Amino acid sequence: MLDYSVKGKRIELVHTDDPYTKLKKGDKGTCQFLFNNLGSLVLQVKWDSGSNLGLIFGKDDFNWLDKEFE
């Protein structure tokens, strides 16, 4: 099931330990949707740099730039 309640919300990356991404701290992106992947909640993001890396809640860190989600 996909959850689109976050669609269009902006975030800023704090940390990801994905060894294959070129994203770095401070990169910004727009949320697309949430989904469950093998028991982990994933936030799919369209990054301003062009990447589409999803972030895993509890593993990756980010800040909401939209105050209503803080």
URCORKA-V423355 format. One line per field, one symbol per residue. psi: psi as a letter, one per 30 degrees, with the letter a starting at -180 (. if undefined). A space follows every 50 residues. Layout:
# URCORKA-V423355
psi = ???
This chain:
# URCORKA-V423355
psi = kkjgffkfkklkkekkgjfflgklkfkllkkelklkjhfkkkjkkjkfff lgkkkkkfelklkkfjfff.
